[in-house]
Amino acid sequence: MTMQKTPLLMSRLLDRGAWIAPDEEVVTLTGGGTHRQTYADTRRRAGQLANGLLDLGIAFGDRVASFMWNGWRHLELYQAVPSIGAVLHTVNIRLGAGDLEYIINHAEDRIIFVDEDLLPILEPLAPAIPRVERFVVCGEPGAERWETSLPNAIDYEDFIGGYGDAIEWPEFDENAPLGLCYTSGTTGNPKGVMYTHRSTYLHTMAEAMTDTMGLSATDCACAVVPMFHAMGWGLPFAAAMLGAKQAMPHRFMAPEPLTGLIASEGVTVSAGVPTIWQGVRAHLEAEPERYDLSALDRLVCGGSAPPVSLIRWYWDVHRIEMIHAWGMTEMNPLGTVSRRIAKRSHLALDEDARFANVAKTGLLSPGLEMKIVDEEFRPVRQDGKSLGELLVRGPWVCSEYYHDPQPEKFRDGWLVTGDIAAIDAERYLVIADRSKDLVKSGGEWISSVDLENHIAGLEGVAQAAVVAQPHPKWDERPVALVVPAPGAELSEGGVLAHCAKQFAKWQIPDDVLFRDTLPLTATGKLDKKAVRAELEAEGYRLPDLRGEAGAPAPVPAFASTPAPARTA
């Protein structure tokens, strides 16, 4: 053995940023403007926080929960909690009461740090989460002192104020747990994924690589993806490691304040789900001269596949590259990345070919492996057409769920993702759909994702969802639900004619329903499960089945009119 065996602990990476760039800023939106502090401040306050937690008896492996937006205090928790060997459980603030009760109890959280504006969500749960010993409330600067019915509550500043900042981070095994995240939108109870120091360290290094997000100390990074969702896709960790400036939106995630933050702070890279960037696009189109976005270089888009029309708009209008990223909570979460120019050979491609590549799910991140298998778990051809289930493995992919065995999700060291996909000749991953969201019609598969992205490219469409509905002859048929943009005039015939330009007749939806809104999951994705449940509750039937005896004519509960044409 000729090399040092230094454990891969996140405390080493996070301290680096404060050491090389102590005066770089962490900026957070507040109700009264912005809160600013340096990385030196953040490291100092993380030391105070860590000493406070140790004084309370927080021990190695204990779970400390955050119920918070993206902000400077949340970043302090990101550093302090794992660095002392405890586990940061980032609780999804958008989950329902039942799921919140389950995951807080399942994780056995000892302390919950909560932003002041989120107190009304936690307060009714207090009797049902008796293991929680203390609540630490993060009040907003300049606001009146908070009040709460939560037991043993203390203000964050009072909590850390009595402690010094000097601390030497302990050394322990790199496979020690670091963070706990629970999946959302699954069947049954949410499932916990325990990240380790080793997995997060390697993920952080890979994420900063040129061919992934290309992060640099010269960047200003804005993580719009919540820090409670798969640890903010790792962006807060990577930016802190590099000493890059960070701009955080806190609860102000509507298009206007978010776009203002990006412009005023000179954000160069940001990350969020498609619905975020669709909203920002609409705002920019409404006020095209208001913002200077010349610093913004790239947007990372994940959670669900962004429409090619959205990717092209940002490039054509603002010369902003949209990076199409795919991953899972179970993967820490980055899996693949698709960029406008991803290989040297792409330098010779025209723009249409480049954007055709960006529309694919992406190229595998260094350090991971993937394969597509059939129902017998035999590999399928990598020709871009042969579909199968996607399996992945690597040093930042989980091998089991936290205290919840799910053997069908893990096979011979591989994570069974539940995605139906193909790998093409250039080794791009192309995800057709989640296995539960594919439409099986007449023995053939129809991709709801492909239809949704194509419909979203039609002028006047703000959002689209495609779900399967039962059919006695064809098994299932696709139905499209469309949210028109403000002022847009759309018709069923226009949507179907648009689909006919790209899809075969049997792939075109049997019906188009216009909606004012579509349900989203707690992480901002289209909630297909909720869409299907709403259609069932309405007694919806496909058009060619409505004449059957006893079949009710559907009257959508949240559409303004059942007619095929409407003016938004």
Secondary structure, DSSP 8 states (H G I E B T S, - for coil): --S------HHHHHHHHHHH-TT-EEEEEETTEEEEEEHHHHHHHHHHHHHHHHHTT--TT-EEEEE--SSHHHHHHHHHHHHTT-EEEE--TTS-HHHHHHHHHHHT-SEEEEEGGGHHHHGGGGGG-TT--EEEEE--TTS-------TTEEEHHHHHHTS-S--------TTSEEEEEE--S-SSS--EEEEEHHHHHHHHHHHTSTTTT---TT-EEEE-S-TTSGGGGGHHHHHHHHT-EEEE-TT--SHHHHHHHHHHTT--EEEE-HHHHHHHHHHHHHSTTS---TT--EEEE-SS---HHHHHHHHHHH--EEEEEEE-GGGSSEEEEE-SS-SGGGGGS-HHHHHHHHTS-BEE-TT-EEEEE-TTS-B---SSS--EEEEEESTTS-SS-TT---GGGEETTEEEEEEEEEE-TT--EEEEEETTT-EEETTEEE-HHHHHHHHHTSTTEEEEEEEEEEETTTEEEEEEEEEE-TT-EEEHHHHHHHHHTTS-GGGS-SEEEE-S---B-TTSSB-HHHHHHHHHHHT---GGGTTSTT------TT-S-SSSEEE-
